[in-house]
Amino acid sequence: MHAHEAISLLIFALGAFAIPLFSGRIGIPAAVGELLFGVLVGPHLLGWIQPNAFTSFLAEFGFAFLMFLAGLELDFSRIERQGVGGLVAGLLVVVGMFALSLGVTLLLRLPLFLFVAFGAVGLGVLMVTLNEAGLTRSRAGQTMIFVGSLGEFVTIVLLTGFGMYYEFGFGWQLGAQMLKLGLIFVAAYVALVVLRTIIWWWPERFARLVAAHDPSEIGVRAGMAMMLVFVALATLMGVESILGSFVAGALFAFVFREKRVLEAKMASIGFGFFVPIFFIWVGSEFDLPAVLH
């Protein structure tokens, strides 16, 4: 590690530790404070931190971890109780947002791809804010996470589609790339069938994954392994890696319904270090002078 990388890492670590202490006093979510801190110390203002491969990797890993946690927070038992009506209502909200953004884009005669930006849904700040407020398990929190997850999924699919369209044009290559997107969900379904079959035959062995006390922390290792497997699979398929991490989290939540202990362990790792690094990095990438000009 070079000296400038070590200094950047030091500032990231100190910011991740100190910002929640100050943001709570002034009444803003820690994620917002981390974004503002990143803008301040980034290369476009004070220049205390500079882009480098090490912090970029930590930030990307933090984003993938955040999407895994978002999928893991889904309460499929509650979703199943709501039935088809709840799913349809969530989809209508997301479709309505993108329809409105498309209308604004066409009305103002802007480039078509901007409607994705206007309607884009991101779970990042929402997840951190709900976690801070202790509302992730509440009915309102679960509703927001569910609608946000649908919106995030639609946003990723649209961005992937536009990216492939601009790269390959409209033709068989575009169809082949979109087919790769579908293969992620085929892989998730296969993994679901295999996991549920194995758990049905050996339930006592898999109980260790969600145990409160385990010296080897097999549950944490299993969650990390599943996340990285689907991130790698998505990357190899040419699909956004965060889609793979979200699918892995949702798959884990669907299979292991009694997962609160594991959720707490994974959240402590993510929200305690990797996710703050991601938000500070995003802030540092924001070019405020360019916006002001």
C-alpha positions in Angstrom: 0.0 0.0 0.0 1.3 3.4 -1.0 1.4 6.4 1.3 -1.5 8.3 -0.3 -3.6 5.1 -0.1 -2.8 4.7 3.6 -3.8 8.4 4.2 -7.0 8.0 2.3 -7.8 4.8 4.2 -7.1 6.6 7.5 -9.5 9.4 6.7 -12.2 6.9 5.5 -11.9 5.0 8.8 -11.9 8.0 11.0 -14.9 9.5 9.2 -16.8 6.2 9.4 -16.3 6.2 13.1 -16.9 9.8 14.0 -19.7 10.9 11.6 -22.6 8.9 13.3 -21.6 10.6 16.6 -22.1 14.1 15.0 -24.9 13.4 12.6 -27.2 12.2 15.4 -26.7 15.5 17.3 -27.7 17.6 14.3 -30.6 15.4 13.3 -29.5 13.9 10.0 -29.0 10.2 9.0 -25.5 8.9 9.2 -25.6 8.1 5.5 -26.2 11.7 4.6 -23.4 12.8 6.9 -21.1 10.3 5.3 -22.0 11.6 1.8 -21.4 15.2 2.9 -18.1 14.3 4.5 -17.0 12.6 1.3 -17.8 15.7 -0.7 -15.8 17.8 1.7 -12.6 15.7 1.9 -12.8 14.5 -1.7 -10.5 15.5 -4.6 -12.9 18.2 -5.8 -12.8 20.3 -2.6 -10.2 19.8 0.1 -8.5 17.0 -1.7 -7.6 15.0 1.4 -8.5 11.7 -0.2 -7.6 10.7 -3.7 -9.1 7.9 -5.9 -7.1 4.7 -5.6 -7.7 1.0 -6.3 -7.9 -0.1 -2.6 -10.6 2.3 -1.4 -12.5 1.8 -4.6 -12.5 -1.9 -4.0 -13.7 -1.4 -0.4 -16.5 0.9 -1.6 -17.7 -1.5 -4.3 -17.6 -4.3 -1.8 -19.6 -2.1 0.6 -22.2 -1.5 -2.0 -22.5 -5.2 -2.8 -22.8 -5.9 0.9 -25.5 -3.2 1.3 -27.6 -4.8 -1.5 -27.1 -8.2 0.1 -28.4 -6.8 3.4 -31.4 -5.3 1.5 -32.3 -8.7 0.2 -31.7 -10.3 3.5 -34.1 -7.8 5.3 -37.1 -9.0 3.2 -39.6 -10.7 5.3 -41.1 -13.3 2.9 -43.5 -14.7 5.5 -45.1 -11.2 5.7 -45.0 -10.9 1.9 -46.7 -14.2 1.5 -49.4 -13.2 3.9 -50.1 -10.1 1.9 -50.7 -12.3 -1.2 -50.9 -11.2 -4.8 -52.5 -8.0 -3.9 -49.4 -6.7 -2.1 -47.2 -7.6 -5.0 -49.5 -5.9 -7.5 -49.7 -2.8 -5.3 -45.9 -2.5 -5.0 -45.5 -3.0 -8.8 -48.1 -0.3 -9.5 -46.2 2.2 -7.3 -42.9 1.4 -9.2 -44.6 1.5 -12.6 -46.3 4.8 -11.7 -42.9 6.4 -10.8 -41.3 5.4 -14.0 -44.4 6.4 -16.1 -44.2 9.8 -14.5 -40.5 10.2 -15.2 -41.0 9.0 -18.8 -43.8 11.6 -19.2 -41.5 14.4 -17.9 -38.6 13.3 -20.1 -40.8 13.3 -23.3 -42.5 16.6 -22.3 -39.1 18.3 -21.9 -37.7 16.5 -25.0 -34.8 15.2 -23.1 -32.7 12.2 -24.1 -34.7 9.0 -23.4 -32.3 7.3 -21.1 -32.8 10.2 -18.5 -36.2 8.8 -17.6 -34.3 6.0 -15.9 -32.4 8.5 -13.8 -35.5 10.4 -12.9 -37.4 7.3 -11.8 -34.4 5.5 -10.3 -34.9 3.9 -6.9 -32.0 3.3 -4.6 -32.1 1.3 -1.4 -28.9 2.6 0.0 -29.9 5.6 2.1 -33.3 4.1 2.8 -31.8 0.9 4.3 -29.3 2.9 6.5 -32.0 5.3 7.7 -34.5 2.5 8.6 -31.7 0.6 10.4 -30.8 3.7 12.4 -34.4 4.2 13.4 -35.0 0.5 14.2 -37.8 0.3 11.7 -36.6 -2.4 9.4 -38.9 -5.0 11.0 -41.9 -2.7 11.2 -44.8 -2.9 8.8 -44.0 0.5 7.3 -40.3 -0.4 7.0 -41.0 -3.7 5.3 -43.4 -2.0 2.9 -40.7 0.6 2.0 -38.0 -2.1 1.6 -40.3 -4.2 -0.5 -41.3 -1.3 -2.8 -37.7 -0.1 -2.9 -36.5 -3.6 -3.8 -38.9 -3.8 -6.7 -37.8 -0.3 -7.8 -34.1 -1.1 -7.4 -34.6 -4.3 -9.5 -36.5 -2.4 -12.3 -33.8 0.3 -12.3 -31.0 -2.2 -12.6 -32.8 -4.0 -15.4 -33.5 -0.8 -17.3 -29.9 0.5 -16.9 -28.6 -2.9 -18.0 -30.9 -2.9 -21.0 -29.9 0.7 -22.0 -26.2 -0.1 -21.6 -26.5 -3.2 -23.7 -28.6 -1.3 -26.3 -25.9 1.5 -26.7 -23.2 -1.1 -26.9 -24.8 -3.7 -29.2 -27.7 -1.9 -30.9 -31.1 -3.5 -31.4 -30.6 -7.1 -32.6 -29.7 -10.6 -31.6 -26.7 -9.5 -29.5 -29.0 -7.4 -27.3 -31.3 -10.4 -26.9 -28.4 -12.7 -26.0 -27.3 -10.2 -23.3 -30.8 -9.9 -21.9 -30.9 -13.7 -21.8 -27.9 -13.6 -19.6 -29.8 -11.4 -17.2 -32.5 -14.1 -17.0 -29.9 -16.8 -16.3 -29.1 -15.1 -12.9 -32.7 -15.9 -11.8 -32.5 -19.4 -13.2 -29.3 -19.9 -11.1 -31.2 -18.5 -8.1 -34.1 -20.9 -8.6 -31.7 -23.9 -8.9 -29.9 -22.8 -5.7 -33.2 -22.5 -4.0 -34.4 -26.0 -4.9 -31.0 -27.5 -3.9 -30.9 -25.6 -0.6 -34.4 -26.5 0.4 -33.9 -30.1 -0.5 -30.7 -30.4 1.5 -32.2 -28.6 4.5 -35.3 -30.9 4.4 -33.0 -33.9 4.7 -30.5 -32.5 7.2 -32.2 -29.7 9.2 -30.1 -30.2 12.3 -26.9 -29.4 10.4 -28.2 -26.2 8.9 -29.6 -25.0 12.2 -26.0 -24.0 12.9 -26.2 -21.3 10.3 -28.6 -19.3 12.3 -27.3 -20.2 15.8 -26.6 -17.4 18.2 -23.3 -18.9 19.3 -21.0 -20.5 16.9 -17.2 -20.3 17.2 -16.7 -20.7 13.5 -19.6 -18.3 12.5 -20.7 -20.7 9.8 -23.8 -18.6 9.1 -21.8 -15.5 8.4 -19.4 -17.5 6.2 -22.3 -19.0 4.3 -23.9 -15.6 3.7 -20.7 -14.1 2.5 -20.0 -17.1 0.3 -23.5 -16.9 -1.3 -23.1 -13.2 -1.9 -19.7 -13.5 -3.6 -20.9 -16.5 -5.7 -23.8 -14.5 -7.1 -21.6 -11.4 -7.5 -19.1 -13.4 -9.5 -21.8 -15.1 -11.5 -23.4 -11.7 -12.4 -20.0 -10.3 -13.4 -19.3 -13.3 -15.6 -22.7 -12.9 -17.2 -22.0 -9.2 -17.9 -24.8 -8.1 -15.6 -24.6 -5.6 -12.7 -22.9 -7.3 -9.8 -25.2 -5.6 -7.3 -28.1 -7.5 -8.8 -26.3 -10.7 -8.0 -25.7 -9.6 -4.4 -29.3 -8.6 -3.9 -30.6 -11.9 -5.3 -28.2 -13.7 -3.0 -29.6 -11.9 0.1 -33.2 -12.4 -1.0 -32.5 -16.1 -1.6 -31.0 -16.5 1.9 -34.0 -14.7 3.4 -36.4 -16.9 1.6 -34.7 -20.2 2.7 -33.9 -19.2 6.3 -37.0 -17.6 7.7 -35.7 -17.5 11.3 -32.7 -15.4 10.5 -32.7 -12.5 13.0 -29.5 -13.6 14.7 -27.7 -13.9 11.4 -29.2 -10.6 10.2 -27.8 -8.9 13.3 -24.3 -10.4 12.7 -24.2 -9.4 9.0 -25.6 -6.0 9.7 -22.9 -5.3 12.3 -20.2 -6.0 9.7 -21.9 -4.1 6.9 -23.3 -1.0 8.7 -20.3 -1.0 11.1 -17.6 -0.6 8.4 -18.2 -1.5 4.7 -21.4 0.6 4.1 -20.0 3.8 5.6 -16.9 3.4 3.4 -19.2 3.2 0.4 -21.1 6.4 1.2 -18.0 8.4 1.9 -16.5 7.2 -1.4 -19.7 8.2 -3.2 -19.5 11.6 -1.7 -15.8 11.9 -2.7 -16.8 11.1 -6.3 -19.3 14.0 -6.4 -17.9 16.9 -8.4 -19.6 19.9 -6.6 -17.7 22.6 -8.5 -18.9 21.1 -11.9 -22.5 21.2 -10.6 -22.2 24.8 -9.5 -20.8 25.8 -12.8 
